[in-house]
Amino acid sequence: MKGLDRSLSRGPHPIKQHFTRHTLKIKNVTVAVSATGAAVGFGTVVLGDLPQGNILFTGAVGYLKLDGSGADANLTADWEGDFSVGSAPDADGSLAGAEVDLLPSTALAAATAEIGVRTRSVNATAAMLDNTDGSLEINLNVLIDAADITDDQSVNLTVNGEIELVYMVILDD
């Protein structure tokens, strides 16, 4: 045993603190995306809960593929958009703040016959999240470009892929 683990385990009050590597497998999860007027369509789906405590995120990598039904009249065949993963759901179609604190806003390449392209997203920025009340969730936030979704309509996208999160829980109330 070398390094930080050894240092933490020595002394009058030995402790051990480990990083957690958590992989979320996403299989056929549906996210509803709605447009209001001629604006960007946006939607959110909860993928899981975050552990309770102060969470030090050290990084995340995600590979996601989003598909339309292949025959949705309210979605263009070559639709484009963006996605992010955050501790908060997207409230206004902007993908900012806590909506992007786990994986940043990532552009989705143009679909073919409503079938998306598997897209990689990486977040190498450490972040401290206060989840001492246990209320934070892992939210997949999705945008569809305004010209690619019919005004005032909703579409369902099917999401497949995986997200790997690396974090440490530090203390709790």
C-alpha positions as CSV (number, residue, x, y, z in Angstrom):
1,M,0.0,0.0,0.0
2,K,1.5,3.3,-1.1
3,G,0.6,6.9,-1.5
4,L,-2.6,8.6,-0.2
5,D,-4.2,5.4,1.0
6,R,-1.2,4.6,3.2
7,S,-1.1,8.2,4.5
8,L,-4.8,8.1,5.4
9,S,-4.6,4.7,7.1
10,R,-1.8,5.7,9.5
11,G,-2.0,7.8,12.6
12,P,-4.3,7.9,15.6
13,H,-7.5,8.0,13.5
14,P,-6.9,5.8,10.4
15,I,-9.3,6.4,7.6
16,K,-9.9,5.2,4.1
17,Q,-11.5,7.1,1.3
18,H,-12.0,5.6,-2.1
19,F,-13.1,7.0,-5.4
20,T,-16.2,5.4,-6.8
21,R,-16.4,4.5,-10.4
22,H,-20.1,4.2,-11.4
23,T,-21.2,3.1,-14.8
24,L,-24.8,3.9,-15.8
25,K,-26.1,1.5,-18.5
26,I,-28.8,3.2,-20.5
27,K,-31.0,0.9,-22.5
28,N,-34.1,2.0,-24.4
29,V,-34.8,5.0,-22.1
30,T,-37.4,7.4,-23.5
31,V,-37.0,11.2,-23.3
32,A,-39.9,13.4,-24.4
33,V,-38.8,16.6,-26.1
34,S,-41.3,19.4,-26.5
35,A,-41.2,22.7,-28.4
36,T,-43.1,25.8,-27.4
37,G,-43.8,27.9,-30.5
38,A,-40.9,28.2,-32.8
39,A,-38.3,27.7,-30.0
40,V,-35.8,24.9,-29.5
41,G,-37.4,21.7,-28.2
42,F,-36.1,20.4,-24.9
43,G,-36.7,17.6,-22.5
44,T,-35.2,15.8,-19.5
45,V,-35.2,12.2,-18.2
46,V,-33.9,11.1,-14.8
47,L,-31.3,8.4,-15.1
48,G,-30.7,7.8,-11.4
49,D,-30.0,9.4,-8.0
50,L,-26.7,10.8,-6.7
51,P,-25.4,9.5,-3.4
52,Q,-26.1,11.6,-0.3
53,G,-23.2,13.8,1.0
54,N,-20.7,16.3,-0.4
55,I,-19.7,14.8,-3.8
56,L,-16.4,15.6,-5.4
57,F,-16.8,14.7,-9.1
58,T,-13.4,14.2,-10.8
59,G,-14.7,13.4,-14.2
60,A,-17.2,11.6,-16.5
61,V,-17.4,10.1,-19.9
62,G,-20.5,9.3,-21.8
63,Y,-21.4,7.5,-25.1
64,L,-25.0,8.1,-26.1
65,K,-27.1,7.4,-29.1
66,L,-30.5,9.1,-29.5
67,D,-33.0,7.9,-32.0
68,G,-36.4,9.1,-33.2
69,S,-39.1,6.5,-34.2
70,G,-38.1,6.7,-37.8
71,A,-41.6,7.8,-38.8
72,D,-42.4,10.8,-36.6
73,A,-44.1,13.6,-38.6
74,N,-43.0,16.1,-36.0
75,L,-39.3,15.4,-36.3
76,T,-37.2,16.0,-39.4
77,A,-35.3,12.9,-40.7
78,D,-31.9,14.7,-40.3
79,W,-32.6,16.4,-36.9
80,E,-29.8,17.8,-34.8
81,G,-29.5,19.0,-31.3
82,D,-27.4,18.8,-28.1
83,F,-27.4,16.9,-24.8
84,S,-25.9,17.3,-21.4
85,V,-26.0,15.4,-18.1
86,G,-26.4,17.4,-14.9
87,S,-27.6,17.4,-11.3
88,A,-30.6,19.6,-12.4
89,P,-33.2,19.2,-15.2
90,D,-33.2,21.7,-18.1
91,A,-35.8,24.3,-17.4
92,D,-35.5,26.6,-20.4
93,G,-33.7,25.0,-23.3
94,S,-30.3,26.6,-22.5
95,L,-28.1,23.8,-21.0
96,A,-26.2,25.9,-18.5
97,G,-25.2,25.7,-14.8
98,A,-26.3,22.6,-12.9
99,E,-27.8,21.2,-16.1
100,V,-24.2,20.6,-17.4
101,D,-22.2,19.9,-14.2
102,L,-21.7,16.2,-14.9
103,L,-21.3,16.2,-18.7
104,P,-21.1,19.4,-20.8
105,S,-23.4,20.5,-23.6
106,T,-22.4,18.2,-26.5
107,A,-23.6,18.6,-30.1
108,L,-25.4,15.7,-31.7
109,A,-24.5,15.2,-35.4
110,A,-27.3,15.1,-38.0
111,A,-29.4,12.0,-37.8
112,T,-30.3,9.8,-40.8
113,A,-33.9,8.7,-41.1
114,E,-34.3,10.0,-37.5
115,I,-31.5,7.6,-36.3
116,G,-28.8,9.4,-34.4
117,V,-25.1,8.9,-34.2
118,R,-23.3,7.5,-31.1
119,T,-21.8,10.6,-29.6
120,R,-19.0,10.9,-27.0
121,S,-19.0,13.5,-24.2
122,V,-16.2,14.1,-21.7
123,N,-16.0,16.2,-18.6
124,A,-12.6,16.6,-17.0
125,T,-13.6,19.5,-14.7
126,A,-13.8,18.6,-11.1
127,A,-16.9,19.9,-9.3
128,M,-18.1,19.8,-5.7
129,L,-21.9,19.1,-5.4
130,D,-23.8,19.6,-2.1
131,N,-26.1,16.6,-1.9
132,T,-26.3,16.5,1.9
133,D,-30.1,16.5,1.7
134,G,-30.1,13.6,-0.8
135,S,-32.2,15.4,-3.4
136,L,-29.9,15.6,-6.4
137,E,-30.5,13.3,-9.4
138,I,-28.6,12.4,-12.6
139,N,-30.5,14.2,-15.4
140,L,-30.1,13.7,-19.1
141,N,-31.0,17.0,-20.8
142,V,-31.8,17.0,-24.5
143,L,-32.3,19.8,-27.0
144,I,-33.6,19.6,-30.6
145,D,-32.9,22.5,-32.9
146,A,-35.9,24.7,-33.5
147,A,-36.1,24.0,-37.3
148,D,-36.0,20.2,-36.6
149,I,-39.1,19.9,-34.4
150,T,-42.6,21.0,-35.4
151,D,-43.8,24.1,-33.5
152,D,-45.8,23.3,-30.3
153,Q,-45.3,19.6,-30.6
154,S,-43.5,16.8,-28.7
155,V,-41.5,13.9,-29.9
156,N,-40.1,10.8,-28.1
157,L,-36.4,9.9,-28.5
158,T,-35.0,6.6,-27.4
159,V,-31.6,6.7,-25.7
160,N,-29.0,4.0,-25.5
161,G,-25.5,4.1,-24.2
162,E,-23.4,4.4,-21.0
163,I,-22.1,7.0,-18.8
164,E,-19.2,6.5,-16.4
165,L,-18.9,8.8,-13.4
166,V,-15.9,9.0,-11.0
167,Y,-16.5,10.7,-7.7
168,M,-15.8,10.6,-4.0
169,V,-18.3,11.3,-1.2
170,I,-16.8,13.6,1.4
171,L,-18.6,13.9,4.7
172,D,-22.3,14.3,5.3
173,D,-24.5,16.1,7.8
